[in-house]
Amino acid sequence: MYNLFIITGANKGLGKAICEILFHESPDNFVVSISRKLSEEQKVMVKNNHDRFLFIELDSIKTETIS
């Protein structure tokens, strides 16, 4: 059973660090990263770990990106 973590603002700074810590902390952690852009490191994580890491592109200022 997975532990689900949803992190916003996750492509830089504190959000990115939290994503990385939670992802590497346990193989039972599933991390959802929500941000305007996907960082280069996260592109690799999505490609290699699609069963434990999901990226959602969302800009909360632009309501058309919210569905």
N, C-alpha and C positions, 0 to 999 in steps of 0.2 A: 504494500500500500504506500502510495506517495504522500509526501507532505507538499502541499501546494503553496507557493509564494508568488504573489503578484506585486511587482515593483514598477512604479512609475518614475519617469525621468531617469531611465536606466542606461542611457548611452554614455554618460559621463559623470564625473564627480562621485558623490556619495551613493547615488542610485546604482551606478556601475559597480562600485566596490561591494555594495550589499549583494548584488546579483552574483558576483564572482565568489564571494564568501559562501553564500547559501548553496550555490551549485557545487562547489568543491567540498563542502562540509559533509555531505552524505549522498550516497547513490540513491537514496530514497527521496531526495528533494527534487521537485519539479518546479522550475522557475519560469514565470511568464514575465518577460521584459516589455514594458510599454514606454515608447518614446517617439519623438518625431523622426529620428533617423536611426539606422542600425550601424553601430560602430564596426570597425574592421574585425576586432576581436569577437564580437557577437556574431558576425557573419560566419566565422569559423565554428563557433559554438553551435549555431543553428545547423550548419552542414554536418558536423560530426556527432551531434548529440540531440537529434530531433525528438528522441523519446524522453528527454529530460529538460529541454529548453525550447521555449516558444517566444518568438518576437511578434509584437503587435505594433504596427505603425499607427500612431495617433497623435494629432496635435489638438489639444483641448481648446485652443483658441479658435481653430477653424472647425465649426460645427459640422461641415460637410464630411469631415474625416471620421465622424462618430456615427456608428450604425448600430 
